[in-house]
């Protein structure tokens, strides 16, 4: 009969037939058969049937409960796994490390932090707190639930760390926005001689992408190829994302061309990479190639295509893409698609069409739509519409400081300084503060971060002296500081002195000082670059004869010989 179960596999109807034979042959008392039947029922996706079988078992033991919990957790039924665990404790049965490993995974899948802590305490009382499998599960659980402090505490107390624990700690940091810490753990892993796997590399490459750590990402790539790892579709896509987001879209395309298997995510990653660099025509060409010989585009693919069109000003191609998404592929546009279209039309100065598109959006437009339009109003100095859009935004998100700063700048550009002061007072009364801008640069696998007027770096004196001399050369070359209308003390840019020591300029100065002649300097900024820095970096690329690549909040800017790849269209 056990052989019959194995032949039935995870298929519901054959399982039910074998179950009938079990009952007919008087074997319904056999826990081993019923346990296997329950496991296969879970794999077949029939949670109700698995419960029905379980209810027929008299006096279920720990072995049966463990298999039930493990099966529920493994097959994507975490809530049922937790319920079964609670029943197991109600029956007074002894739990094992298999029990705790499975139920902790279920808690991680549900981000059930409170109950997971209870299970952790149960594991301690039961004497399994030091079990390596349980500890690995706890590291993953706390990381996925956002409690990285406890996750790291458990990780640090492990006498022996398996690859699962290392990967859980690295991915936990990376997925919660602590990319530097993720990389630190990875480097510690390599130093100890622990062999990483593909899961490790996917997390580390994502961390490199967020930090713009191209050198480290390249080293990881070399480690992958040098140690004979298979660059499968998942790892290859991660490499494409890393190179694209770290400023080397040419290398990303090289990886893309060399991959034996390409799925829709891979194609979309490459299209998105071209888009964020402003290479809209290449993005569109690749999209047409995908339609001709690749997999069917997804709705995410169309987000990448429309975004690429918006960055490059390809209005007609954007319109065609939006229409084909609906008519040819039957996708219902999501808010992300509408945001891209409004951004595309607004940047092109087609405000009437942009407003018409907003009116066509079902339901209430998301704040991101108004934000995209507001950026275009600022770009084209359409102050009247900008004020209306900003006020619309504040009605939707009254506690978002970024909206107040944009509104203030619109008022200042229109010469309405009384309104600027009013916005300033509102922000002060609400306790809202502008997001602090910072820029980072990677030197010898180490990422250095600078803030406006930053003096925390050990080489601060040398950096400021170098930057002062550089600014003197820029002025001789024709550079004139450009001050955007600002929000008094609420903006980080105030006056020529403050403009000189913006985070981008400090990071560039440090990068120029610590890199070889003719090499490219790559800077990553968390906010939109200001007009003055954009202008200054053009001149820096001339006087230093360097290519400078800056990734800001919106896109990449490639500065070379006084010209930016965005053509001042950002």
C-alpha atoms as one frame of an Amber mdcrd trajectory, in Angstrom:
protein
   0.000   0.000   0.000   2.935   2.327   0.744   4.155   1.630  -2.805   0.740
   2.650  -4.126   1.005   5.951  -2.270   4.392   6.635  -3.812   2.992   5.869
  -7.264   0.027   8.211  -6.659   2.384  11.059  -5.732   1.056  14.565  -5.156
  -2.111  14.038  -7.221  -5.438  14.379  -5.469  -7.608  11.833  -7.303  -5.046
   8.977  -7.195  -4.470   9.744  -3.508  -8.176   9.500  -2.783  -8.288   6.166
  -4.596  -5.399   4.808  -2.534  -7.049   6.191   0.611 -10.160   4.189  -0.266
  -8.033   1.046  -0.635  -6.445   1.735   2.763  -9.887   1.891   4.381 -11.173
  -1.163   2.460  -8.157  -3.222   3.510  -8.621  -2.241   7.151  -5.394  -0.260
   7.323  -6.912   3.055   8.439  -5.251   2.517  11.815  -1.779   2.688  10.210
  -0.220   5.984  11.279   2.689   5.616   8.874   0.344   5.265   5.887  -1.892
   8.116   7.026   1.118  10.319   7.752   2.431   9.757   4.228  -1.053  10.337
   2.840  -1.336  13.663   4.693   2.089  14.756   3.450   1.183  14.002  -0.165
  -2.220  15.683   0.209  -0.466  18.880   1.327   1.902  18.666  -1.630  -1.129
  18.246  -3.886  -2.475  21.541  -2.546  -5.526  20.049  -0.819  -5.330  21.485
   2.688  -8.949  20.558   3.446  -8.383  16.918   2.503  -5.226  16.783   4.654
  -7.236  18.077   7.630  -9.972  15.515   6.996  -7.457  12.677   7.026  -5.838
  13.993  10.195  -9.185  14.027  12.009  -9.564  10.267  11.378  -6.370   9.486
  13.288  -6.942   8.378  16.844  -4.435   9.623  19.408  -2.043  11.338  16.943
   1.573  11.227  18.103   4.486  13.669  17.837   5.707  12.092  14.600   2.366
  12.712  12.884   2.130  16.291  14.164   5.701  17.025  13.088   4.977  15.803
   9.569   1.738  17.762   9.490   3.399  21.001  10.612   6.366  20.494   8.287
   4.104  19.740   5.318   1.887  22.766   5.947   4.891  25.045   6.329   6.736
  23.673   3.298   3.701  23.729   0.985   2.709  27.335   1.687   0.153  26.974
   4.483   1.917  28.745   7.361  -1.263  29.599   9.263  -2.318  25.923   9.318
   1.176  24.978  10.477   0.845  27.317  13.463  -2.649  26.032  14.297  -1.346
  22.450  14.180   1.522  23.413  16.485  -0.914  24.851  19.002  -2.981  21.640
  18.822   0.169  19.610  19.377   0.901  21.512  22.567  -2.734  21.090  23.643
  -2.289  17.314  23.277   0.725  17.577  25.593   3.072  16.020  23.046   6.820
  16.549  23.103   8.258  18.911  20.480  11.531  18.312  18.696  13.966  20.435
  16.740  11.969  19.457  13.598   8.832  20.901  15.206  10.444  24.211  16.062
  12.240  24.543  12.736   8.983  24.103  10.799   6.779  26.340  12.951   9.406
  29.094  13.128   9.542  29.059   9.311   5.756  29.417   9.288   6.023  32.419
  11.634   8.652  33.929   9.328   6.384  33.501   6.286   3.592  35.320   8.132
   5.933  37.879   9.783   4.198  36.786  13.008   6.762  38.403  15.283   4.754
  38.181  18.500   3.879  34.498  18.188   7.363  33.691  16.891   8.832  35.082
  20.090   6.515  32.765  22.028   7.746  29.794  19.992  11.321  30.918  20.628
  10.649  30.814  24.366   9.146  27.326  23.959  12.339  26.224  22.200  14.435
  27.581  25.059  12.327  25.789  27.703  12.452  22.569  25.659  16.245  22.731
  25.426  16.507  23.382  21.678  17.656  27.013  21.762  21.212  25.942  20.880
  20.209  23.523  18.131  21.844  24.681  14.886  18.720  24.056  12.778  16.486
  25.921  15.213  18.983  28.777  15.466  19.173  29.087  11.673  15.379  29.252
  11.539  15.362  31.920  14.246  17.926  34.038  12.394  15.740  33.911   9.283
  12.523  34.513  11.244  13.711  37.599  13.096  15.354  39.015   9.953  12.196
  38.563   7.854  10.137  40.089  10.655  12.369  43.174  10.751  13.971  42.546
  14.153  17.574  42.562  12.978  18.965  43.169  16.464  17.688  39.857  17.824
  18.461  38.131  14.523  22.099  39.213  14.842  22.182  38.210  18.521  21.076
  34.682  17.664  23.494  34.597  14.729  26.446  35.711  16.880  25.750  33.057
  19.539  25.766  30.169  17.047  28.796  27.940  17.672  28.639  26.682  14.086
  26.897  28.582  11.301  25.578  26.693   8.306  25.169  28.362   4.930  21.457
  28.858   5.630  22.257  31.001   8.696  24.782  33.088   6.770  22.342  33.616
   3.909  19.511  34.513   6.288  21.639  37.161   8.001  22.889  38.628   4.726
  19.453  38.690   3.072  17.882  40.006   6.287  20.155  43.031   6.262  19.786
  43.561   2.519  15.990  43.295   2.433  15.623  45.685   5.354  17.768  48.371
   3.719  21.073  47.713   5.514  23.158  46.936   2.458  26.490  47.861   4.027
  25.889  45.495   6.929  24.911  42.743   4.475  28.193  43.161   2.645  30.135
  43.207   5.928  28.618  39.854   6.889  29.449  38.464   3.441  33.072  39.604
   3.676  33.290  38.048   7.154  31.937  34.822   5.698  34.598  34.787   2.964
  37.328  35.591   5.498  36.334  32.555   7.567  36.527  30.339   4.520  32.801
  29.581   4.326  31.771  28.659   0.791  28.884  30.869  -0.434  26.170  29.600
  -2.764  23.900  31.147  -5.396  21.485  32.430  -2.742  24.375  34.294  -1.076
  25.393  35.940  -4.330  21.865  37.085  -5.187  21.598  38.949  -1.854  25.122
  40.382  -2.028  24.702  41.584  -5.611  21.452  43.294  -4.610  23.294  45.005
  -1.729  26.004  46.151  -4.150  23.268  47.556  -6.402  21.781  49.634  -3.593
  25.184  50.994  -2.556  26.501  51.474  -6.071  29.473  49.302  -5.092  30.611
  48.447  -8.617  34.112  47.314  -7.666  32.820  44.911  -5.047  30.066  43.705
  -7.377  32.673  43.061 -10.092  34.787  41.143  -7.576  31.764  39.022  -6.644
  31.194  38.334 -10.350  34.802  37.254 -10.744  34.464  35.049  -7.644  31.369
  33.402  -9.166  33.024  32.629 -12.505  36.405  31.804 -10.955  34.913  29.209
  -8.628  32.868  27.486 -11.297  29.386  28.538 -10.216  26.646  28.116 -12.770
  25.344  31.520 -13.845  21.717  30.451 -14.062  18.825  32.737 -14.988  18.376
  34.008 -11.401  22.057  34.751 -10.825  22.477  36.190 -14.318  19.539  38.539
 -13.779  21.070  39.642 -10.461  24.322  40.460 -12.278  22.428  42.457 -14.914
  20.678  44.445 -12.191  23.923  45.028 -10.314  25.874  46.307 -13.320  22.951
  48.453 -14.519  22.358  50.044 -11.130  26.070  50.557 -10.528  26.495  52.510
 -13.754  27.938  49.958 -16.167  25.036  49.194 -18.481  27.427  47.976 -21.192
  28.637  45.164 -18.931  25.008  44.377 -18.068  24.264  43.877 -21.775  27.353
  41.676 -22.079  25.977  39.424 -19.328  22.559  39.461 -20.998  23.997  38.418
 -24.369  25.976  35.574 -22.805  23.092  33.958 -20.909  21.810  30.627 -22.212
  18.378  31.095 -20.620  16.406  34.335 -20.523  13.069  34.699 -18.777  10.706
  37.666 -18.649  12.447  39.014 -15.527  15.813  38.997 -17.304  14.481  40.863
 -20.350  12.728  43.363 -18.092  15.895  43.935 -16.041  17.888  44.768 -19.158
  15.181  47.088 -20.521  14.996  48.810 -17.135  18.785  49.152 -17.074  18.772
  50.993 -20.377  15.891  53.158 -19.190  17.500  54.365 -15.966  20.579  55.444
 -17.945  18.480  57.431 -20.397  19.110  55.036 -23.286  15.489  55.014 -24.358
  16.066  53.952 -27.949  18.073  50.901 -26.863  15.336  50.031 -24.375  12.679
  50.211 -27.075  14.769  48.169 -29.543  15.263  45.462 -26.917  11.552  45.500
 -26.144  10.726  44.929 -29.830  13.270  42.108 -29.866  11.602  40.607 -26.807
   8.203  40.722 -28.501   9.641  39.017 -31.581  11.696  36.237 -30.001  11.407
  36.350 -26.232   8.757  35.511 -23.646   5.490  37.405 -23.397   6.073  40.774
 -21.673   4.634  41.177 -18.193   2.956  44.256 -16.784   6.277  44.982 -15.026
   7.995  44.962 -18.426   5.681  47.766 -19.520   6.589  49.782 -16.422  10.235
  49.505 -17.510   9.385  50.467 -21.095   7.245  53.467 -20.147   9.838  54.646
 -17.616  12.548  54.418 -20.294  10.402  56.503 -22.635   9.838  59.097 -19.887
  13.575  59.423 -19.177  14.401  59.830 -22.866  11.439  61.967 -23.953  10.102
  59.322 -26.349   6.482  60.469 -26.216   5.172  58.637 -29.294   6.827  55.367
 -28.287   5.405  55.752 -24.792   1.896  56.272 -26.121   2.254  53.200 -28.371
   3.546  51.105 -25.495   0.703  52.104 -23.211  -1.905  51.352 -25.878  -0.380
  47.984 -26.836  -0.239  46.953 -23.195  -4.026  47.236 -23.074  -5.035  46.213
 -26.587  -2.434  43.600 -27.545  -1.745  42.009 -24.157  -4.925  42.690 -22.212
  -3.214  44.215 -19.186  -5.234  46.577 -17.035  -2.905  49.523 -16.337  -1.775
  49.714 -12.724  -0.959  52.936 -10.916   2.741  52.524 -11.819   1.854  52.654
 -15.520  -0.235  55.783 -15.044   2.594  57.441 -13.087   5.005  56.729 -15.952
   2.591  58.176 -18.512   2.013  61.363 -16.499   5.778  61.679 -16.011   6.344
  61.168 -19.748   3.737  63.728 -20.805   4.625  66.232 -18.100   8.352  66.204
 -18.863   7.471  66.820 -22.513   5.465  69.865 -21.441   2.162  68.292 -22.527
   0.308  69.356 -19.394  -3.192  69.299 -20.889  -2.707  65.695 -22.032  -1.166
  64.778 -18.681  -4.192  66.180 -16.836  -6.538  64.344 -19.193  -4.683  61.129
 -18.455  -5.026  61.719 -14.718  -8.767  62.228 -15.150  -8.962  58.865 -16.962
  -7.397  56.977 -14.046 -10.042  54.829 -12.294 -10.615  55.779  -8.690  -8.513
  58.304  -6.822  -5.081  59.055  -8.353  -2.171  57.967  -6.147   0.111  60.649
  -4.673   2.904  59.424  -6.967   0.933  60.658  -9.990   0.687  64.188  -8.597
   4.344  64.065  -7.545   5.373  63.200 -11.115   3.323  66.088 -12.478   4.691
  68.469  -9.866   8.261  67.638 -10.866   7.388  68.485 -14.458   5.812  71.780
 -13.387   9.050  72.671 -11.635  11.092  71.612 -14.665   9.045  73.768 -17.073
   8.452  76.569 -14.544   4.688  76.145 -14.790   4.135  77.754 -11.399   0.378
  78.232 -11.534  -0.305  74.556 -12.199   2.510  73.574  -9.831   0.827  75.329
  -6.910  -2.493  73.590  -7.638  -0.802  70.183  -7.918   1.211  70.710  -4.728
  -1.899  71.693  -2.804  -3.628  68.593  -4.192  -0.734  66.505  -2.900  -0.920
  68.028   0.567  -4.586  67.157   0.711  -3.704  63.501   0.119  -0.490  63.273
   2.173  -0.487  66.170   4.642   2.480  64.836   6.619   4.932  64.208   3.779
   7.707  66.824   4.123   8.844  66.347   0.506   5.566  67.829  -0.743   6.012
  70.964   1.390   9.554  71.451   0.120   8.413  71.173  -3.502   5.513  73.556
  -2.864   7.890  76.012  -1.218  10.218  75.901  -4.205   7.308  76.458  -6.590
   6.203  79.491  -4.563   9.751  80.829  -4.429  10.176  80.406  -8.198   6.952
  82.382  -8.684   8.244  85.108  -6.357   5.629  84.376  -3.671   7.970  84.640
  -0.693   5.060  85.243   1.672   3.757  81.790   0.767   7.237  80.313   1.227
   7.261  81.615   4.788   3.778  80.213   5.334   4.860  76.731   4.202   7.918
  76.992   6.413   5.759  77.777   9.429   3.433  74.853   8.683   6.378  72.458
   8.560   7.785  73.772  11.822   4.392  73.482  13.540   3.966  69.922  12.241
   7.491  68.976  13.242   8.335  67.959   9.672  11.902  67.951   8.428  13.323
  67.673   4.939  14.988  64.362   4.147  18.733  64.641   4.589  20.677  64.244
   1.374  23.848  62.199   1.144  26.191  60.946  -1.564  28.481  57.939  -1.599
  31.536  56.863  -3.564  33.313  53.495  -3.616  37.084  53.340  -3.289  38.886
  49.956  -3.110  35.701  48.046  -2.212  34.905  50.503   0.603  31.902  52.833
   0.337  32.346  56.363   1.739  29.304  58.507   2.485  29.199  62.323   2.643
  26.565  64.817   3.763  26.317  68.513   2.910  29.138  70.326   4.697  30.349
  66.998   6.104  33.513  67.246   8.198  33.499  63.775   9.754  35.979  62.200
   7.331  39.616  61.917   8.539  40.771  63.620   5.333  38.308  66.517   5.637
  40.973  69.246   5.418  42.527  67.774   2.280  39.092  67.192   0.701  37.995
  70.785   1.288  41.287  72.189   0.016  41.059  70.058  -3.115  37.436  71.082
  -3.681  38.204  74.786  -3.176  40.988  74.597  -5.766  38.716  72.650  -8.095
  35.960  75.260  -7.803  38.485  77.978  -8.606  39.381  76.148 -11.825  35.705
  75.722 -12.676  35.102  79.469 -12.445  38.088  80.108 -14.684  36.494  77.712
 -17.180  33.223  79.693 -17.097  31.218  78.053 -14.317  28.727  80.332 -12.545
  26.945  79.016  -9.409  23.230  78.451  -9.983  21.013  78.843  -6.945  17.594
  77.259  -7.113  14.825  78.983  -5.159  15.139  77.456  -1.715  13.240  77.162
   1.495  15.500  79.117   3.825  16.747  76.970   6.712  14.629  74.010   5.657
  16.750  73.416   2.548  20.312  72.170   2.632  21.283  74.600  -0.163  21.759
  78.180   1.013  24.077  80.532  -0.740  27.216  79.942  -2.744  29.167  78.695
   0.296  26.639  75.941   0.960  26.379  75.112  -2.729  30.118  74.487  -2.834
  29.957  71.821  -0.143  26.999  69.795  -1.319  27.381  66.079  -0.698  27.848
  65.325  -4.420  30.784  67.717  -4.699  32.463  66.346  -1.567  32.065  62.775
  -2.784  33.405  63.682  -6.243  36.392  65.501  -4.750  37.224  62.493  -2.596
  36.787  60.170  -5.565  39.039  62.259  -7.785  41.690  62.431  -5.069  41.750
  58.691  -4.535  41.522  57.290  -8.055  43.869  57.059 -11.010  43.844  59.589
 -13.836  41.367  58.929 -16.646  39.317  56.480 -14.552  35.580  57.011 -14.162
  34.251  58.343 -10.849  30.836  56.995  -9.808  28.673  58.821  -7.277  25.352
  57.778  -5.778  22.959  60.299  -4.239  19.736  59.484  -2.392  17.900  62.649
  -3.522  17.490  64.504  -6.787  20.624  66.379  -7.799  20.303  70.164  -7.661
  20.737  72.397 -10.712  24.026  73.825  -9.480  25.660  70.438  -8.903  24.490
  69.333 -12.335  26.082  72.415 -13.871  29.267  72.176 -11.799  29.859  68.499
 -12.617  29.738  69.310 -16.332  32.674  71.676 -15.797  34.443  69.195 -13.482
  34.367  66.619 -16.306  36.136  69.191 -18.518  38.865  70.470 -16.168  39.729
  66.989 -14.841  39.262  65.158 -18.172  37.253  62.510 -16.337  33.932  60.813
 -16.927  31.725  61.213 -13.877  28.615  59.113 -13.413  26.017  60.202 -10.887
  22.987  58.153  -9.941  20.433  60.318  -8.178  16.925  59.518  -6.993  15.514
  59.508 -10.517  18.144  58.317 -12.978  21.788  58.090 -14.056  23.740  61.092
 -15.340  26.887  60.427 -17.412  29.051  63.566 -17.493  31.800  63.685 -20.104
  33.610  66.657 -21.644  31.036  69.105 -20.332  27.956  67.224 -21.530  25.454
  65.178 -19.538  23.727  62.153 -21.040  20.354  63.432 -19.782  20.636  66.494
 -22.035  19.290  68.504 -19.078  16.085  66.473 -19.340  15.514  65.180 -15.850
